[in-house]
Amino acid sequence: MRILQRLRQTPETEAPRLEAESAFFSTAWHQGQADAARPLVPWEARAVELGARPLAARAARRKLQALWAHDRHLSTLTPDALARMERYLHFAAVKAQRDVILQDEYGNFMVVVLSGELVVNRRQPWGETLRLAQTGPGDLLGEMSLLDSGQRFSSCTTLVDSELAVLSAESLDDMLVHDPALAAQLIAILARKLSVRLRAVSSRLGPQSP
């Protein structure tokens, strides 16, 4: 809570100091974690691998706004907040059967499904592949690694041609500097949604472990 209060109360006179600390999400957490065998994979590199096609930002943002209007947490973001968020997002179209996120890799971006479907799978230590979820428009994937640049818990693969909105750690850092109130609200929402998701995943994994 102290971090969020600081973001909400940061006066403009502190902007230069905050800008100097603006690598909070993009560098502060992953240093010393990723190694040569498993380097951190940013969205820019993954987009090239996927052959992702850029989408028109304004139309994609309107689609995002319509989807999030039905979400209990994300609907608290006003149309004005979403309009301000547009500059920090990448919008892309991805073909079917593409691995947007890979289990155990280090990453620092999250994706929002605008259209299409993605399946979330986790490979268990004993070889079994467990399907955790099948996601659709409005769903978020990869929030945990966005916040800590850590290893991915599962793989996320497109089942059909899909459209995505992507927020990277670098963009979140930029938001912290230029729109701290928006960043604070978004981080609080992500924390709540992560809590709900982790509880659901834990309940599914527990009984099936040998």
N, C-alpha and C positions, 0 to 999 in steps of 0.2 A: 504494500500500500504506500510506503514512503516514496518509492520510485514514481508511482502514478501521481501522487500529490505533487512531487517535484516537477513533473512534466506539465501538470495543469497550471502550476503557479510560476513557471519560469518566465521572468520578465524579459523584454526585448533586449535589455542591457546585458543579459547573460548570453545572448546568441553567439558572440564570438567564442566564448569558452565552450559552449555546448557543441559548436561546430568543430572545435579541436578534438572533442571526444566522440565524434560522429561515427566512429568505426565500432561502436558498441556491439551490434549484432553481427556485423560482417567479419570481425576479426577477434573480438575479445574472447569468444568461447572456443573457437576451433583450433587456436594455436596449441600445438603439442598433441592434438588428437589425430588429425589425418596424417598418413604416412605415405611413403613412396608407392606402396602396394595399393593403397586405397586413398587417393587424393580427393580433396573436396571437389564436388561436381556442381558448379553454378548453373543457373538456368541458361545462360548464353551458350554454354557448351552442350547442354542437353538439347536445346532447341535445334542446334545444328545436327546432332545425331538423329533427332526425330524427323528432320525435314519440315519443321513447323513453319506454317505460313502466317504472317502477321494479319491481324484483323483490324478493321476500322475501330478506333478507340471509342468514339462517342456512341456508336450503335451497340458495341459490346458492353459499355458501361450502363446503358439503359436496360439491357438484358439482365445484367447483374443486379441492378436496382429492383427490377420486377421480381427476380427470384428471391432476393434477401428480404423482401417485404413480408414473406410468409414464414420467416425464421424468427423464433422467439427472441434470440439474442441479437442477431444481425439487423433485425428490423429497427433497432434503436439508432442505427446510423441514418441520419436524415438525408434527403436528396442533396442538400448542399454539401454534407460531409462526403457523400459518394462522388459528387462532382469534383471535390478537391482531391479525392483519392485517385482519380483517374490518371493523373500525371505520374503516379508511382507504380502503376500496374503495366504489365505486358499482356497483350491479348493475342492468342495464337490458335490456329486450327491444326489439329493433329490427326493423322490417319489411324485406322483401326489396327489393333495388334501391335501397338507401340508401348514400350516400357517407359513411362514418364518418370517414375521413381523406382529405384532398385533397392531391394533389401540389403542392409549392411553397408551401403555406400555412405559417405559423408556428403551431406547436402545442406543448402542454406536458402531454400525457397519453398513456398507452399503454392498450391494450385487450387483454383475454384472452378468447378465444372459449370460451364455455361450451357452446354448442350452435349448430348451423347451419354455414354456410360463407361465407367471404369470399374474394374474388379480389383479388390485389395486382397492379396495373398501373403501368407507368411510361411516360410519353409522352416519346419521344426528341426531341432538338433538330431532327431532320430530318423529324419528323411521324409516325413509326411508333410504334404503341403496343405495348409489349412486356409480355407477361404473365410476371410474375416468380414467382408462386406462387398456389396455391389452398389456403387454410388451413381448418382445422377445429378441433374441440374440443381445448382445451389449448394452442393456439398463441398466441403473443404478437405484437402489432403496435404499432409506434410507440414502441419503447423509446428510440431515439436522441433523439427530440424531448422525451421525458419528462426526459431527463438534461440537455439543453442548450437547450431551448426554441427550437430552430432550425427551418429549413424542412424540410418533409416530403419524403422522397426519392421517394415513390410514393403512389398512391391506393389505398384499401382500401374495397371495396364489398360489401355483403351480397348473396349470390346467392339466399338463401332467408331466411325469418324466422329471426332469430338472437338468442341471449342472450349478453350481454357482461359482463365485470367490468372496471372502469375504475379506473386509478390516476392521479391528477393530480399535478402538481408541488407544489401546495399541500399535498396529503395526504402526499407524501413528505417535505416539510419538517416537517410535524407529526410524522411518524414519527421523524425525526432527533432531535427534541426529546424526545419521550416514550418512545421505544423504540429507542435508537440501535443496540443489538445487532442487532435485527431489520432495521433500515435498512441496516446494514453488510452483513449476509448477503444481502439482496435485491439491493443494488447490485453486489456481487461476482458474483452469479448472472447478472444482466443483462449485465454486462461480458463474461462468458464466452460467453453466448448471442449477443450482438452480434458478437463476433469470428467465431464460426462462420458466422453469417448473412452478414456482409460478405464473407467469403472466398468463399462460395457465389455471391453476387450478382456479385462481380467476375469470377468464372470464366465466368458466363453473358454478361455484358455485353461483355467484352473481344473475343471473336472476331466479334461481330456489329456492332461499330462500323465505320463506313465509313472 
